Amino acid sequence: MTETPSTARMIDYWLGGRHHFPVDVAAAKAFEGAYGPCAVIFRSLRDFSGRMVTHLVTQGIQNFLVFGAGVPTQGNVHEVATGAHVLYTDIDPVTIALGQEILAGHGRAAYAFGDATDPDGIDPAAIATFLPGWGREPIGVVFLGLAAFLDDPTLARTLDQLYRAVPAGSMLAFDFDGEELAGHPAALAMMGEGFHMRDPAGFPALLGSWRLTADGIVPVARWRPDGDPADVPDAFYGGLALK
Ligand SMILES: C[S@@+](CC[C@H](N)C(=O)[O-])C[C@H]1O[C@@H](n2cnc3c(N)ncnc32)[C@H](O)[C@@H]1O
C-alpha cells in the first residue's frame, strides 16, 4: 500500500484494472473533477499502444524494451506481442513491485528498475535474460506515457542515447502530451511543475537521428486506426521512428 498516487496506477484504474490503491482512485477522481471523464481517453491511448506493438511484430520485432512502463496489464505490450520477449522498466518502486508480482513466472516478460534518462543503468542481467536479441536483433523501444515527465534537453539526450544503444532496424514507439490541459488549468496544476505539454510541430526536433515514418506525428486515435478513429480529445500525440 502507498500514500502517494501514481499516474500509472491511475491509468490502471481508468482502464478497469485492479492494480491500484485508494490513493490512486482518489487522485483519478479529483483529476476527472477538474478535467472530465478520462477512461475513454486512456482506452484510446492503450489501443494506440496495441496497434503500434502489433505493427512492430509484423516488422519482425521480437524484443521489446519498455520505458515508464506503468502497470503491465490491460492490453500492455506482452499481452499484444504474445510470442515476444518484453522487459518492462520504470522508476517507481511500488509500480515495479506490482509489475513483478503480475509477471511472476512469466517466461518471456519481466519487470526491472530502469530510469529512461540513464538507459545504461538497466541491470545487464535482466537485459541478457529477458531480451535475448539485445545487441544482435532490432529492438522495439516503447516510450509511451513518459515524455511529459522529461524536459526537452533531457528527452532529446535520452532518445539519442537509446538510438546509439540499439542496432539498425530498431523502432521507437513514442507519444507525448499535447496542449489539451492548457484549457483546463486546475487539471494542469494537478500534474505539477515537472509536467511538459508539447506542440506536435516541435516534437520532430527532439527525435535526433531517429527517422520518423511517413505516418507522421498524429493524435494517437488517428495513428493507423482500425476503422473509424475513437472520438476523443486530441490529448496525446504519437508516432513511430526508425533507426
Ligand atoms: C503516465 S505513466 C505511463 C504508464 C504507461 N507507459 C502507459 O502509457 O500507460 C508514467 C510512468 O513513467 C514513470 N516514469 C517517470 N519518470 C521516469 C523515468 N525517468 N524513467 C522511467 N520511468 C519514469 C512513472 O513512474 C510512471 O509509471
The ligand as an SDF file (V2000), in Angstrom:
LIG
                    3D

 27 29  0  0  0  0  0  0  0  0999 V2000
    1.7290    8.1730  -17.1570 C   0  0  0  0  0  0  0  0  0  0  0  0
    2.5700    6.7360  -16.6070 S   0  0  0  0  0  0  0  0  0  0  0  0
    2.5560    5.8080  -18.1170 C   0  0  0  0  0  0  0  0  0  0  0  0
    2.4060    4.3190  -17.9310 C   0  0  0  0  0  0  0  0  0  0  0  0
    2.3430    3.5420  -19.2330 C   0  0  0  0  0  0  0  0  0  0  0  0
    3.5370    3.6820  -20.0290 N   0  0  0  0  0  0  0  0  0  0  0  0
    1.1630    3.9810  -20.0460 C   0  0  0  0  0  0  0  0  0  0  0  0
    1.3840    4.5850  -21.1100 O   0  0  0  0  0  0  0  0  0  0  0  0
    0.0350    3.6960  -19.6490 O   0  0  0  0  0  0  0  0  0  0  0  0
    4.2360    7.3120  -16.4890 C   0  0  0  0  0  0  0  0  0  0  0  0
    5.2140    6.3370  -15.8880 C   0  0  0  0  0  0  0  0  0  0  0  0
    6.5350    6.8310  -16.1120 O   0  0  0  0  0  0  0  0  0  0  0  0
    7.3130    6.5750  -14.9670 C   0  0  0  0  0  0  0  0  0  0  0  0
    8.4960    7.4650  -15.0180 N   0  0  0  0  0  0  0  0  0  0  0  0
    8.5680    8.7930  -14.7240 C   0  0  0  0  0  0  0  0  0  0  0  0
    9.8260    9.2290  -14.9330 N   0  0  0  0  0  0  0  0  0  0  0  0
   10.5560    8.1660  -15.3760 C   0  0  0  0  0  0  0  0  0  0  0  0
   11.9090    7.9890  -15.7640 C   0  0  0  0  0  0  0  0  0  0  0  0
   12.8120    8.9890  -15.7210 N   0  0  0  0  0  0  0  0  0  0  0  0
   12.3000    6.7610  -16.1860 N   0  0  0  0  0  0  0  0  0  0  0  0
   11.4300    5.7370  -16.2040 C   0  0  0  0  0  0  0  0  0  0  0  0
   10.1440    5.8340  -15.8380 N   0  0  0  0  0  0  0  0  0  0  0  0
    9.7070    7.0390  -15.4300 C   0  0  0  0  0  0  0  0  0  0  0  0
    6.3660    6.7900  -13.8160 C   0  0  0  0  0  0  0  0  0  0  0  0
    6.8240    6.1440  -12.6460 O   0  0  0  0  0  0  0  0  0  0  0  0
    5.0700    6.1890  -14.3710 C   0  0  0  0  0  0  0  0  0  0  0  0
    4.9430    4.8220  -14.0410 O   0  0  0  0  0  0  0  0  0  0  0  0
  1  2  1  0
  2  3  1  0
  2 10  1  0
  3  4  1  0
  4  5  1  0
  5  6  1  0
  5  7  1  0
  7  8  2  0
  7  9  1  0
 10 11  1  0
 11 12  1  0
 11 26  1  0
 12 13  1  0
 13 14  1  0
 13 24  1  0
 14 15  1  0
 14 23  1  0
 15 16  2  0
 16 17  1  0
 17 18  1  0
 17 23  2  0
 18 19  1  0
 18 20  2  0
 20 21  1  0
 21 22  2  0
 22 23  1  0
 24 25  1  0
 24 26  1  0
 26 27  1  0
M  CHG  2   2   1   9  -1
M  END
$$$$
